[in-house]
Amino acid sequence: MSVTTEAFKPDNSWRESSWRHLASRPRQPSITRAGDNERLRWRVVFAMAAFGMLYAVLAGRLVHLGLAANGDDMRTAGAASAVAAARPDIVDENGEILATDIKTASLYAEPRRIVDADEAAEQLSLVFPDFDRERLRRDLATNAGFLWLKREITPDQRRRVHELGLPGIGFVSENSRFYPGGPTVSHILGAVNVDNQGIAGIEKYIDDSGLADLHQAGFATEHGLEPVKLSIDLRVQHAVRSELETAMGKYTAKAAIGIVLDVKTGEVVGMSSLPDFDPNIPAQALDKDRLNRATVGVYEMGSTFKTFTTAMALDSGLVHLNDTFDASKPLRISGFTIHDFHGKHRALSVPEIFIYSSNIGTAKMALECGIPMQQEFLGKLGLLDELRTELPEAGAPLKPREWTKLSSVTISFGHGISVSPLQTAAAGAALMNGGYYIPPTFLPRDERTAAELSRRVVKPETSADMRKLMRLNVLKGSGRRAAVPGYRVGGKTGTAEKVVNGKYANDKRRNAFLSAFPIDDPRYLVLVVIDEPNPEKPGLPATAGMNAAPTTAAIIRRIAPMLGIKPLLTDPEEDLATTIAAIE
């Protein structure tokens, strides 16, 4: 039986028949209604809104969790931004840095994150033994979000705390003020608080001049602040402070003050008040003995005031250099007796009254001028009102409530009125620079600007006469120990007895020396004040000529070359003869 392969072929006839059937059916047209489009669009909108809400919920939850976990961190960051606000560098006139910012770490805690407050307090107390452990434990056991533990910690302390690995303990990087010179310029620079805000001196002046507003507005950035330049010459400042320290040790004095002033511009080139403080240790500034005696302290300046009385008398035209006054006997005024310390007991010319520092002769010149003229003259010199400079610290003068004849006499030789040393220096400069009072400043100032700010207080001839008298006093009078070979120095001593329990004590003095150089055409004024000096050796007096004058000479000897003042080879005897001839 034969079998063919055709018997096994599939029968696909039914498929062909089906396709023909379907193909023969009439097609139905596709119909889309407007309502279906609208429903589709709304479905898309709802889907997008649902997804948007979902993402919003998720984002809100993440923010909530972040705030719950790090809300205090954010507040900490905000606080850190405030306290870490940068300050501009402060530089001297030569660009030497006097104050700058450095980065330090501060330690904080988040008590709600502390796992074991007892352990954390114990571990931290090992790093900071000054912590009150029990109080710290109580603070860390609270549910507070943020707590400062210690500001401005050392790198070693930061490392040790970091190695403890305590949860809830962290660090904030802050700007901290650093003073490379330590106490050298402390009373001028002032200080900042723990938040890097100026609280004294030039630091406070900077804040008051707009830095605080910039910080609040967020414009004071690390790299956007120009340095603040001062008129201070760091070399001069160091020399002044160094010589004052030497003088305090040499004469076992209580305090000392030194000022170097440019008489043509009013710039303070150097100013030191000892004892001073290290602004890197602000707590030292709280010591009452470390106040800025140069601007805050007001004192009876003693016979340095005879410089002003003599200038007043000469400028008035009522007294001339060749006039004489009887100083042969004490002067009786309102029941009080005025004596000379080393009286000559004879009539004295005006130059002799000055170089012998005669109280009697000076008092009689003041009486010749009268009280109204004296008040007006001292007022023109800025000695009756508080002196305002960039430094916020200033002392107001102490003057008589009622300016009597006795007051006029005692004020003429520096008793009965108290002023600051910087006031005295500024007034003295006006008598040396041709007769112009220029307000002192701690910022750079050129001579043109100084001229615009100045006011004439004495005639040029009076200024010239006063320079001659100052030079004569160094050559022949009480200021001989202020002489510096090669530099023509002029000056006036002042020895003022201090008031103790309402009475003048003859064993406690405040000595001063007011000087200028080169005296022919002065450029710089130097004022030195030494508080309660003792004799250098037993048997020697402790007057200004014995301590304040030689200290001034030591300062001038050091700073004159720094300031570009060239020495002159002059014969002291020839110089004396020339000076006397010029006066006569």
JOHUUR-V499396 format. One record per backbone hydrogen bond with DSSP energy under -0.5 kcal/mol. NH is the residue of the N-H (numbers start at 1). CO is the residue of the C=O. Records with the same first field share a line. If there is no record, write none. Layout:
# JOHUUR-V499396
NH=CO / CO
This chain:
# JOHUUR-V499396
7=4
8=5
9=6
12=10
16=12
17=13
18=14
19=15
20=16
21=17
22=18
23=19
24=20
25=21 / 22
37=33
38=34
39=35
40=36
41=37
42=38
43=39
44=40
45=41
46=42
47=43
48=44
49=45
50=46
51=47
52=48
53=49
54=50
55=51
56=52
57=53
58=54
59=55
60=56
61=57
62=58
63=59
64=60
65=61
66=62
67=63
68=64
69=65
70=66
71=67
74=70
75=71
76=72
77=73
78=74
79=75
80=76
81=77
82=78
83=79
84=80
85=82
86=220
90=99
91=228
92=96
93=232
95=92
98=90
99=90
100=178
102=176
104=174
105=153
106=172
107=150
108=170
109=147
110=168
111=109
112=144
113=110
114=110 / 111
120=116
121=117
122=118
123=119
124=120
125=121
126=122 / 123
127=123 / 124
128=124
129=127
131=128
133=131
136=132
137=133
138=134
139=135
140=136
141=137
142=139
147=109
149=107
150=107
153=105
158=154
159=155
160=156
161=157
162=158
163=159
164=160 / 161
165=161 / 162
166=161
169=166
170=108
172=106
174=104
176=102
178=100
180=178
182=179
184=181
185=182
186=183
188=185
189=185
190=186
191=200
193=197
196=193
199=191
200=191
202=188
203=189 / 200
204=200 / 201
205=201
206=202
207=203
208=204
209=205
210=207
211=206
212=207
214=210
215=211
216=212
217=213
218=214 / 215
219=214
220=214
221=219
224=221
226=224
228=89
229=227
230=91
231=442
233=269
234=232
237=233
238=234
239=235
240=236
241=237
242=238
243=239
244=240
245=241
246=242
247=243
248=244
249=245
250=246
251=247
253=248
254=531
255=531
256=274
257=529
258=272
259=527
260=270
261=525
262=267
263=261 / 523
264=523
265=262
266=262
268=441
269=260 / 267
270=260
272=258
274=256
279=277
281=278
284=281
285=282
286=283
287=284
290=287
291=288
293=291
295=292
296=292
297=292
299=419
301=299
302=414
304=301
305=302
306=303
307=304
308=304
309=305
310=306
311=307
312=308
313=309
314=310
315=311
316=312
317=313 / 314
318=313
319=313
323=320
325=348
327=325 / 346
331=338
333=331 / 336
336=333
338=331
339=337
343=340
345=327
348=325
350=321 / 323
351=321
353=349
354=350
355=351
356=352
357=354
358=353
359=357
362=358
363=359
364=360
365=361
366=362
367=363
368=364
369=365
370=366
374=370
375=371
376=372
377=373
378=374
379=375
380=376
381=377
382=379
383=378
387=395
388=386
389=387 / 391
394=392
395=295
398=418
399=397
404=402
408=404
409=405
410=406
411=407
412=408
413=409 / 410
414=411
415=410
418=398
419=299
421=293
422=294
424=420
425=421
426=422
427=423
428=424
429=425
430=426
431=427 / 428
432=428 / 429
433=429
435=430
437=455
438=436
441=266
444=229
450=446
451=447
452=448
453=449
454=450
455=437
457=435
458=435
463=459
464=460
465=461
466=462
467=463
468=464
469=465
470=466
471=467
472=468
473=469
474=470
475=471
476=472
477=472 / 473
478=355
479=473
480=477
482=479
483=480
484=487
487=484
489=487
490=516
491=470
492=514
494=512
496=494 / 510
497=495
498=505 / 508
500=498 / 503
503=500
505=498
506=504
508=505
510=496
511=530
512=494
513=528
514=492
515=513 / 526
516=490
517=524
519=488
521=518
522=519
523=517
524=517
525=261
526=515
527=259
528=513
529=257
530=511
531=255
532=509 / 530
534=251
540=537
546=543
547=543 / 544
549=544
551=547
552=548
553=549
554=550
555=551
556=552
557=553
558=554
559=555
560=556
562=558
563=559
564=561
565=560
566=564
568=486
570=568
572=570
575=571
576=572
577=573
578=574
579=575
580=576
581=577
582=578
583=579
584=580
